[in-house]
Amino acid sequence: MDDAVKRYRIRRDARIAAKKARADDQWITMRGTHVLIDDGGQVSKGPEKLKNVVKQGGGYKSKADRKYGSSDKYSKAIHNGWNAKSAQDRPPRERRPLAVVHKELEDNKRNLESSLKQRDKAKENYEMSKDLYDTYMDDPEAADDLKEMIKKDFATTQEKYKAAQSEVDRLSEKDRALRKEFSEEREAVKKENSEAIRTGSTAFVRSEKVVTAIHGSEDLIRKQDYETGYCVDKNGNRLFQASDGAGSSIDLSAYQEQLKDAVFTHNHPQGSTFSAEDISCAVANGMAEVRACHRGGAYSLVRRYSLDGETPATSRDFAWDYQEAVSKYDREVIAPIWRRGPQVQETADKCNKMYEDYRRQWLELNSKKYGWIYSEE
């Protein structure tokens, strides 16, 4: 047996051992493979040839003995140290806008759904072909040309099924990576928004007095089953309280002058985020911030631009675009789910949650381009 064959078999055996021991924490890198080491510095899994390689090849044991005193400590140093070092050496991932990541995630989701259907169809064809193959290959009375045709068909459907499964695996892996990136970027954006509000990169700086007045007002109304609103100026003074005592809306037509550059907070008894009417009212009246509190916290939209000039055109489109997007989602996604049913409370709860999640996500993704910062507390 020549050296090339020996080296190939050594590497093959090492890969087999590594595959069988992926769950263990103690690893040692050798000749491009990962080999599991037990507490005694020996290979705990894998063929006998691999033990000889670890004992004799590469000089790793002697290096471990010189620096760490044992192969076990050496393998842990590689696992805990080298991996961390390589992670530090890698350049940080370039951040992409949240909306871009979301669009790619949604596109990949649609591709994955399509691939799953194609995979299921390919699997069905493969299983039918396999049944024919198993039936006729061992049948001495079957014609040779029939056997050959079935054999070719079986090979073709098998390859198509493997290719379809491979595509599903690829898109699934991409989906996991995009979901992780989206989640991380979403958290980063939330921190940036909170920092912008805290440092005053908005219409005004929230003083401690303003924050106290806002939270104090919200504590009075967050548990009510009807809407009530409070207005607080930039000095923390409570300007007015408004409520009709029963409904799910508030008439603010008499308070337009006081709303300019002020914070208006009100409660949403159902815990929902802003409606298009809330946004339209905030933009039209020049509020510095509009808030909607509920039993579990509060939603906030803070204006980024100054009122010294004209309201930006993009901001005037904010409520309209929001309503258009939400209506489209309701029409194209929520309504079909409800029609398919069953039309019971469980389906209604599912639809309501999807609808609310979409509204919150849309505001997170899009509010900045309209001159506002959306956050949740």
Buried (B, 14 or more C-beta within 10 A) or exposed (E): EEEEEEEEBBBBBBBBBBEEBEEBEBBBBBEEBBBBBBEEBBBBBBBEBBBEBBEEEBEBBEEBBEEBEBBBBBBBBBBEEEEEEEEEEEEEEEEEEBBEBBEBBEEBBEBBEEBBEBBEEBBEBBEEBBEBBEEBEEEEEEEEEEBEEBBEBBEEBBEBBEEBBEBBEEBBEBBEEBBEBBEEBBEEBBEBBBEBBEEEBBBBEBEEEBEEBBBEBBEEBBEBEBBBBBBBBBEBEEBBEBBEEEEEEBEBEEBEEBBEBBBBBBBBBEBBBBBBEBBBBBBBBBBBBBBBBBEEEBBBBBBBBEEEEEBBEEBBBBBEBBBEBBEEBBEEEBEEEBEEEEEEEEBEEEBEEBBBEBBBBBBBBBBBEBBBBBBBE
